[in-house]
Amino acid sequence: MARVTPFLWFDGQLGAALETYSRIFGDAAVLEVTRLPAGAPGAPADGVLSARFTLGGQEILAMNGGSQHAFTPAFSLFIACADQAEVDHYWDALLDGGQASQCGWLTDRFGLTWQVVPDVLGELLSDPDQARAGRVMSAMLGMVKLDVAALVAAARG
């Protein structure tokens, strides 16, 4: 059976990204790293050519491919968070050196876009009471980092 694995193209910062993501995600594991000797033709500054790693149980492949291709928000990694503490942890850590967007989206310092979303958001947005769901949607659209208490308060009216 075929397996689908995200493949990320970094511009010379894969080694630093691996260190950063391993620090942020407690279950991260670097499974394989291919390095090139310093001075080898096409060798990235950090020496890391490619890597295979896991974050949140998801295997990811990556390489230092150069500046030909850049990340875009059209592709993002989604972090389902159990509560506000998890939202705060991932948001604050990934935002360091990056840029916040809105509705729980941010771009980290490597240019990769993330969605940091509490599990309760999906429950609130799928409420059969369309007025409640609409209030939650309106509240979310006004947020940068998602706030669980404010989303729940919006649902209550």
Secondary structure, DSSP 8 states (H G I E B T S, - for coil): ------EEEESS-HHHHHHHHHHH-TT-EEEEEEE--TT-TT--TT-EEEEEEEETTEEEEEEE--TTS---TTSEEEEEESSHHHHHHHHHHHHTTSEE-STTEEE-TTS-EEEEEEHHHHHHHT-S-HHHHHHHHHHHHT-SS--HHHHHHHHH-
